Amino acid sequence: SARRLVEAAEAHEVERRLCAEQTEAVPVLRAELEQLSGRQRSCSEARQRLAEDSRRAAGARELEARRAEELGVRLDAVAPAQQELQRKHDAAVEQLQGLEGEKHRTSVQKDELLAALSTAQEAVELARRSKEQAKRAIEEAGPTQLSAGDVLISVAFHGVPQPLELMPWDTNLEAVVTKWLTATQRSIRLQPSVVRYLTHLEETAEAFPVRVEASLLDVHEEFAL
């Protein structure tokens, strides 16, 4: 009937329009599909690059971890040697400080010894001059005018009645001592030590005459070789 034809015509027209609209939408959909495919490929490539970077980073971290572990082992190995070097360094510093202190003390002792030596030399020189002056005075007076007070050195030994006397003109001490030992009946073996004792008195005397008392045994023990 006519109504059905109209409905069929209207339905056909709707289908035609839909087909036309779908036909027009295909290129747009294709373009969008291509864009999505491109984005998908870009995302996939980015994921691959990120995965590769991640693998390289993981490998680098693993390498650094191994290096750190090796360095730790090396440090542990050299730690005892480092401690020994530090101990030796501290000991060397302490020894150096001790040597510096000893050097200072030695310098002070040297100055003190030099001062004492200078004083002793001055005393010896003064004694020598005094002795020479006494000798010259006695020599000028002549032997016939000498008295007991002109004796340069007189030593009274304990238990020996005759003192050992040294006159200004006595230059041979060995002969003077030998003569005295013979006169006092003492052993001639005492001669070297007594001679050294007289020499000591001469060199250390500050003025003349010198009169002292001594023990013959003590003199022999102190001045014997």
LINNORKA-V35914 format. One record per residue. N is the residue number from 1. SS is DSSP state (hx for helix, st for strand, lp for the rest). OMEGA is omega as a letter, one per 20 degrees, with the letter a starting at -180 (none if undefined). Layout:
((N;SS;OMEGA) (N;SS;OMEGA))
This chain:
((1;lp;a) (2;hx;r) (3;hx;a) (4;hx;r) (5;hx;r) (6;hx;a) (7;hx;r) (8;hx;r) (9;hx;a) (10;hx;r) (11;hx;r) (12;hx;r) (13;hx;r) (14;hx;a) (15;hx;a) (16;hx;a) (17;hx;r) (18;hx;r) (19;hx;r) (20;hx;a) (21;hx;r) (22;hx;r) (23;hx;r) (24;hx;a) (25;hx;a) (26;hx;r) (27;hx;r) (28;hx;r) (29;hx;r) (30;hx;r) (31;hx;r) (32;hx;r) (33;hx;r) (34;hx;r) (35;hx;r) (36;hx;r) (37;hx;r) (38;hx;r) (39;hx;r) (40;hx;r) (41;hx;r) (42;hx;r) (43;hx;a) (44;hx;r) (45;hx;r) (46;hx;r) (47;hx;r) (48;hx;r) (49;hx;r) (50;hx;r) (51;hx;r) (52;hx;r) (53;hx;r) (54;hx;r) (55;hx;r) (56;hx;r) (57;hx;r) (58;hx;r) (59;hx;r) (60;hx;r) (61;hx;r) (62;hx;r) (63;hx;r) (64;hx;r) (65;hx;r) (66;hx;r) (67;hx;r) (68;hx;r) (69;hx;r) (70;hx;r) (71;hx;r) (72;hx;r) (73;hx;r) (74;hx;r) (75;hx;r) (76;hx;a) (77;hx;a) (78;hx;a) (79;hx;r) (80;hx;r) (81;hx;r) (82;hx;r) (83;hx;r) (84;hx;r) (85;hx;r) (86;hx;r) (87;hx;r) (88;hx;r) (89;hx;r) (90;hx;r) (91;hx;r) (92;hx;r) (93;hx;r) (94;hx;r) (95;hx;r) (96;hx;r) (97;hx;r) (98;hx;r) (99;hx;r) (100;hx;r) (101;hx;r) (102;hx;r) (103;hx;r) (104;hx;r) (105;hx;r) (106;hx;r) (107;hx;r) (108;hx;r) (109;hx;r) (110;hx;r) (111;hx;r) (112;hx;r) (113;hx;r) (114;hx;r) (115;hx;r) (116;hx;r) (117;hx;r) (118;hx;r) (119;hx;r) (120;hx;r) (121;hx;r) (122;hx;r) (123;hx;r) (124;hx;r) (125;hx;r) (126;hx;r) (127;hx;r) (128;hx;r) (129;hx;r) (130;hx;r) (131;hx;a) (132;hx;r) (133;hx;r) (134;hx;r) (135;hx;a) (136;hx;a) (137;hx;a) (138;hx;r) (139;hx;r) (140;hx;r) (141;hx;r) (142;lp;a) (143;hx;a) (144;hx;a) (145;hx;a) (146;lp;r) (147;lp;a) (148;hx;a) (149;hx;a) (150;hx;r) (151;lp;r) (152;lp;a) (153;st;r) (154;st;a) (155;st;r) (156;st;a) (157;st;a) (158;lp;r) (159;lp;r) (160;lp;a) (161;lp;a) (162;lp;r) (163;lp;r) (164;st;a) (165;st;r) (166;st;a) (167;lp;a) (168;lp;a) (169;lp;r) (170;lp;r) (171;lp;r) (172;lp;a) (173;hx;a) (174;hx;a) (175;hx;r) (176;hx;a) (177;hx;r) (178;hx;r) (179;hx;a) (180;hx;r) (181;hx;r) (182;hx;a) (183;hx;a) (184;lp;r) (185;lp;r) (186;lp;a) (187;lp;r) (188;hx;r) (189;hx;r) (190;hx;a) (191;hx;a) (192;hx;a) (193;hx;r) (194;hx;r) (195;hx;r) (196;hx;r) (197;hx;r) (198;hx;r) (199;hx;r) (200;hx;r) (201;hx;r) (202;hx;a) (203;hx;a) (204;hx;a) (205;lp;r) (206;lp;r) (207;lp;r) (208;lp;j) (209;lp;r) (210;st;r) (211;st;a) (212;st;r) (213;st;a) (214;st;r) (215;lp;a) (216;hx;r) (217;hx;r) (218;hx;r) (219;hx;r) (220;hx;a) (221;hx;a) (222;hx;a) (223;hx;r) (224;lp;r) (225;lp;none))
